[in-house]
Amino acid sequence: MRKEELIAFLNKQTTELDELDDGLVRSLIEQITVYGIERLIIEFKSGAKATI
């Protein structure tokens, strides 16, 4: 899924997610790398990365 598709999809959502949607997660996220208790990197299929 490309960045533009991700943004369009999220903008169409009318409710908050209150439980894990495995299909949604798998369609958006390529990989999650955990670096201990205080840092992880989420790599999206669009190529974007988020450090938490």
Biopython code that builds the backbone (N, CA, C, O; Angstrom):
import numpy as np
from Bio.PDB.StructureBuilder import StructureBuilder

atoms = [
    (1, "MET", "N", (0.857, -1.171, 0.000)),
    (1, "MET", "CA", (0.000, 0.000, 0.000)),
    (1, "MET", "C", (0.902, 1.232, 0.000)),
    (1, "MET", "O", (1.825, 1.332, 0.809)),
    (2, "ARG", "N", (0.636, 2.153, -0.895)),
    (2, "ARG", "CA", (1.431, 3.367, -0.993)),
    (2, "ARG", "C", (0.955, 4.405, 0.006)),
    (2, "ARG", "O", (-0.144, 4.306, 0.551)),
    (3, "LYS", "N", (1.788, 5.391, 0.234)),
    (3, "LYS", "CA", (1.496, 6.422, 1.223)),
    (3, "LYS", "C", (0.159, 7.104, 0.940)),
    (3, "LYS", "O", (-0.632, 7.316, 1.860)),
    (4, "GLU", "N", (-0.099, 7.445, -0.309)),
    (4, "GLU", "CA", (-1.351, 8.118, -0.666)),
    (4, "GLU", "C", (-2.559, 7.225, -0.388)),
    (4, "GLU", "O", (-3.595, 7.700, 0.078)),
    (5, "GLU", "N", (-2.419, 5.933, -0.676)),
    (5, "GLU", "CA", (-3.500, 4.986, -0.409)),
    (5, "GLU", "C", (-3.750, 4.866, 1.086)),
    (5, "GLU", "O", (-4.899, 4.793, 1.522)),
    (6, "LEU", "N", (-2.679, 4.846, 1.873)),
    (6, "LEU", "CA", (-2.800, 4.763, 3.325)),
    (6, "LEU", "C", (-3.539, 5.975, 3.870)),
    (6, "LEU", "O", (-4.447, 5.831, 4.689)),
    (7, "ILE", "N", (-3.165, 7.156, 3.427)),
    (7, "ILE", "CA", (-3.817, 8.380, 3.894)),
    (7, "ILE", "C", (-5.289, 8.383, 3.507)),
    (7, "ILE", "O", (-6.138, 8.732, 4.326)),
    (8, "ALA", "N", (-5.606, 8.002, 2.277)),
    (8, "ALA", "CA", (-7.001, 7.957, 1.834)),
    (8, "ALA", "C", (-7.799, 6.954, 2.658)),
    (8, "ALA", "O", (-8.931, 7.233, 3.054)),
    (9, "PHE", "N", (-7.211, 5.789, 2.917)),
    (9, "PHE", "CA", (-7.888, 4.769, 3.714)),
    (9, "PHE", "C", (-8.181, 5.287, 5.113)),
    (9, "PHE", "O", (-9.304, 5.153, 5.601)),
    (10, "LEU", "N", (-7.181, 5.879, 5.765)),
    (10, "LEU", "CA", (-7.366, 6.376, 7.128)),
    (10, "LEU", "C", (-8.382, 7.507, 7.180)),
    (10, "LEU", "O", (-9.144, 7.609, 8.141)),
    (11, "ASN", "N", (-8.403, 8.347, 6.171)),
    (11, "ASN", "CA", (-9.368, 9.446, 6.141)),
    (11, "ASN", "C", (-10.804, 8.954, 5.976)),
    (11, "ASN", "O", (-11.740, 9.649, 6.369)),
    (12, "LYS", "N", (-10.989, 7.772, 5.403)),
    (12, "LYS", "CA", (-12.327, 7.215, 5.205)),
    (12, "LYS", "C", (-12.899, 6.567, 6.463)),
    (12, "LYS", "O", (-14.101, 6.312, 6.535)),
    (13, "GLN", "N", (-12.049, 6.298, 7.453)),
    (13, "GLN", "CA", (-12.503, 5.621, 8.665)),
    (13, "GLN", "C", (-13.422, 6.535, 9.464)),
    (13, "GLN", "O", (-13.103, 7.700, 9.703)),
    (14, "THR", "N", (-14.557, 5.998, 9.871)),
    (14, "THR", "CA", (-15.550, 6.798, 10.591)),
    (14, "THR", "C", (-15.560, 6.514, 12.085)),
    (14, "THR", "O", (-16.172, 7.254, 12.854)),
    (15, "THR", "N", (-14.898, 5.465, 12.492)),
    (15, "THR", "CA", (-14.863, 5.132, 13.917)),
    (15, "THR", "C", (-13.429, 4.861, 14.342)),
    (15, "THR", "O", (-12.564, 4.555, 13.521)),
    (16, "GLU", "N", (-13.199, 4.980, 15.630)),
    (16, "GLU", "CA", (-11.894, 4.639, 16.172)),
    (16, "GLU", "C", (-11.762, 3.127, 16.260)),
    (16, "GLU", "O", (-12.740, 2.419, 16.500)),
    (17, "LEU", "N", (-10.558, 2.649, 16.066)),
    (17, "LEU", "CA", (-10.310, 1.224, 16.234)),
    (17, "LEU", "C", (-10.140, 0.941, 17.717)),
    (17, "LEU", "O", (-9.315, 1.572, 18.377)),
    (18, "ASP", "N", (-10.906, 0.003, 18.245)),
    (18, "ASP", "CA", (-10.794, -0.324, 19.669)),
    (18, "ASP", "C", (-10.292, -1.748, 19.892)),
    (18, "ASP", "O", (-10.237, -2.229, 21.024)),
    (19, "GLU", "N", (-9.928, -2.412, 18.802)),
    (19, "GLU", "CA", (-9.322, -3.730, 18.915)),
    (19, "GLU", "C", (-8.404, -3.937, 17.716)),
    (19, "GLU", "O", (-8.538, -3.267, 16.691)),
    (20, "LEU", "N", (-7.482, -4.861, 17.857)),
    (20, "LEU", "CA", (-6.522, -5.135, 16.799)),
    (20, "LEU", "C", (-7.222, -5.706, 15.576)),
    (20, "LEU", "O", (-7.996, -6.658, 15.681)),
    (21, "ASP", "N", (-6.952, -5.129, 14.435)),
    (21, "ASP", "CA", (-7.446, -5.647, 13.166)),
    (21, "ASP", "C", (-6.244, -6.242, 12.438)),
    (21, "ASP", "O", (-5.496, -5.521, 11.777)),
    (22, "ASP", "N", (-6.060, -7.541, 12.556)),
    (22, "ASP", "CA", (-4.885, -8.212, 12.015)),
    (22, "ASP", "C", (-4.727, -7.967, 10.515)),
    (22, "ASP", "O", (-3.613, -7.755, 10.036)),
    (23, "GLY", "N", (-5.816, -7.996, 9.787)),
    (23, "GLY", "CA", (-5.752, -7.765, 8.345)),
    (23, "GLY", "C", (-5.259, -6.370, 8.013)),
    (23, "GLY", "O", (-4.466, -6.185, 7.089)),
    (24, "LEU", "N", (-5.730, -5.395, 8.765)),
    (24, "LEU", "CA", (-5.301, -4.011, 8.562)),
    (24, "LEU", "C", (-3.814, -3.865, 8.860)),
    (24, "LEU", "O", (-3.075, -3.253, 8.088)),
    (25, "VAL", "N", (-3.382, -4.427, 9.977)),
    (25, "VAL", "CA", (-1.966, -4.346, 10.359)),
    (25, "VAL", "C", (-1.094, -4.980, 9.283)),
    (25, "VAL", "O", (-0.087, -4.399, 8.878)),
    (26, "ARG", "N", (-1.468, -6.150, 8.824)),
    (26, "ARG", "CA", (-0.659, -6.852, 7.822)),
    (26, "ARG", "C", (-0.649, -6.133, 6.478)),
    (26, "ARG", "O", (0.319, -6.248, 5.727)),
    (27, "SER", "N", (-1.703, -5.398, 6.167)),
    (27, "SER", "CA", (-1.731, -4.677, 4.894)),
    (27, "SER", "C", (-0.922, -3.388, 4.939)),
    (27, "SER", "O", (-0.537, -2.870, 3.891)),
    (28, "LEU", "N", (-0.656, -2.861, 6.126)),
    (28, "LEU", "CA", (0.044, -1.583, 6.258)),
    (28, "LEU", "C", (1.506, -1.709, 6.663)),
    (28, "LEU", "O", (2.339, -0.917, 6.221)),
    (29, "ILE", "N", (1.829, -2.693, 7.497)),
    (29, "ILE", "CA", (3.154, -2.756, 8.115)),
    (29, "ILE", "C", (3.996, -3.863, 7.493)),
    (29, "ILE", "O", (3.562, -5.009, 7.373)),
    (30, "GLU", "N", (5.196, -3.493, 7.106)),
    (30, "GLU", "CA", (6.158, -4.450, 6.557)),
    (30, "GLU", "C", (6.926, -5.143, 7.672)),
    (30, "GLU", "O", (7.110, -6.360, 7.646)),
    (31, "GLN", "N", (7.380, -4.351, 8.664)),
    (31, "GLN", "CA", (8.241, -4.917, 9.700)),
    (31, "GLN", "C", (8.241, -4.015, 10.926)),
    (31, "GLN", "O", (8.135, -2.794, 10.811)),
    (32, "ILE", "N", (8.362, -4.627, 12.101)),
    (32, "ILE", "CA", (8.561, -3.895, 13.349)),
    (32, "ILE", "C", (9.841, -4.434, 13.976)),
    (32, "ILE", "O", (9.986, -5.639, 14.181)),
    (33, "THR", "N", (10.774, -3.520, 14.279)),
    (33, "THR", "CA", (12.035, -3.896, 14.908)),
    (33, "THR", "C", (12.060, -3.318, 16.311)),
    (33, "THR", "O", (11.888, -2.113, 16.499)),
    (34, "VAL", "N", (12.274, -4.182, 17.296)),
    (34, "VAL", "CA", (12.282, -3.763, 18.699)),
    (34, "VAL", "C", (13.726, -3.660, 19.174)),
    (34, "VAL", "O", (14.513, -4.596, 19.038)),
    (35, "TYR", "N", (14.055, -2.491, 19.737)),
    (35, "TYR", "CA", (15.383, -2.235, 20.303)),
    (35, "TYR", "C", (15.228, -2.005, 21.796)),
    (35, "TYR", "O", (15.396, -0.883, 22.273)),
    (36, "GLY", "N", (14.915, -3.040, 22.523)),
    (36, "GLY", "CA", (14.745, -2.925, 23.966)),
    (36, "GLY", "C", (13.391, -2.346, 24.335)),
    (36, "GLY", "O", (12.498, -2.224, 23.496)),
    (37, "ILE", "N", (13.256, -1.995, 25.599)),
    (37, "ILE", "CA", (11.965, -1.569, 26.136)),
    (37, "ILE", "C", (11.576, -0.148, 25.715)),
    (37, "ILE", "O", (10.401, 0.212, 25.775)),
    (38, "GLU", "N", (12.549, 0.658, 25.292)),
    (38, "GLU", "CA", (12.257, 2.066, 25.051)),
    (38, "GLU", "C", (12.238, 2.494, 23.595)),
    (38, "GLU", "O", (11.984, 3.666, 23.318)),
    (39, "ARG", "N", (12.493, 1.601, 22.657)),
    (39, "ARG", "CA", (12.551, 2.042, 21.262)),
    (39, "ARG", "C", (12.157, 0.922, 20.311)),
    (39, "ARG", "O", (12.592, -0.220, 20.455)),
    (40, "LEU", "N", (11.319, 1.273, 19.329)),
    (40, "LEU", "CA", (11.018, 0.362, 18.243)),
    (40, "LEU", "C", (10.830, 1.160, 16.970)),
    (40, "LEU", "O", (10.484, 2.340, 17.004)),
    (41, "ILE", "N", (11.064, 0.499, 15.846)),
    (41, "ILE", "CA", (10.908, 1.135, 14.546)),
    (41, "ILE", "C", (9.858, 0.359, 13.768)),
    (41, "ILE", "O", (9.957, -0.857, 13.607)),
    (42, "ILE", "N", (8.854, 1.079, 13.289)),
    (42, "ILE", "CA", (7.804, 0.489, 12.463)),
    (42, "ILE", "C", (8.090, 0.878, 11.020)),
    (42, "ILE", "O", (8.182, 2.063, 10.699)),
    (43, "GLU", "N", (8.230, -0.120, 10.151)),
    (43, "GLU", "CA", (8.452, 0.127, 8.733)),
    (43, "GLU", "C", (7.164, -0.224, 7.988)),
    (43, "GLU", "O", (6.704, -1.365, 8.014)),
    (44, "PHE", "N", (6.596, 0.780, 7.325)),
    (44, "PHE", "CA", (5.356, 0.593, 6.588)),
    (44, "PHE", "C", (5.656, 0.118, 5.171)),
    (44, "PHE", "O", (6.752, 0.336, 4.656)),
    (45, "LYS", "N", (4.695, -0.520, 4.557)),
    (45, "LYS", "CA", (4.860, -1.002, 3.190)),
    (45, "LYS", "C", (5.044, 0.143, 2.211)),
    (45, "LYS", "O", (5.555, -0.059, 1.110)),
    (46, "SER", "N", (4.637, 1.337, 2.597)),
    (46, "SER", "CA", (4.813, 2.513, 1.746)),
    (46, "SER", "C", (6.261, 2.978, 1.719)),
    (46, "SER", "O", (6.638, 3.800, 0.884)),
    (47, "GLY", "N", (7.079, 2.448, 2.642)),
    (47, "GLY", "CA", (8.466, 2.867, 2.739)),
    (47, "GLY", "C", (8.708, 3.829, 3.886)),
    (47, "GLY", "O", (9.857, 4.085, 4.244)),
    (48, "ALA", "N", (7.654, 4.361, 4.462)),
    (48, "ALA", "CA", (7.787, 5.277, 5.599)),
    (48, "ALA", "C", (8.209, 4.500, 6.837)),
    (48, "ALA", "O", (7.923, 3.310, 6.973)),
    (49, "LYS", "N", (8.901, 5.200, 7.744)),
    (49, "LYS", "CA", (9.323, 4.596, 9.007)),
    (49, "LYS", "C", (8.904, 5.501, 10.151)),
    (49, "LYS", "O", (8.901, 6.725, 10.021)),
    (50, "ALA", "N", (8.550, 4.889, 11.271)),
    (50, "ALA", "CA", (8.207, 5.629, 12.484)),
    (50, "ALA", "C", (8.995, 5.032, 13.637)),
    (50, "ALA", "O", (9.005, 3.816, 13.830)),
    (51, "THR", "N", (9.653, 5.894, 14.403)),
    (51, "THR", "CA", (10.391, 5.456, 15.586)),
    (51, "THR", "C", (9.586, 5.828, 16.815)),
    (51, "THR", "O", (9.172, 6.976, 16.979)),
    (52, "ILE", "N", (9.370, 4.852, 17.670)),
    (52, "ILE", "CA", (8.581, 5.081, 18.888)),
    (52, "ILE", "C", (9.431, 4.718, 20.083)),
    (52, "ILE", "O", (8.976, 4.829, 21.221)),
]
sb = StructureBuilder()
sb.init_structure("model")
sb.init_model(0)
sb.init_chain("A")
sb.init_seg("    ")
for serial, (resi, resn, name, xyz) in enumerate(atoms, 1):
    if name == "N":
        sb.init_residue(resn, " ", resi, " ")
    sb.init_atom(name, np.array(xyz, "f"), 0.0, 1.0, " ", f" {name:<3s}", serial, name[0])
structure = sb.get_structure()
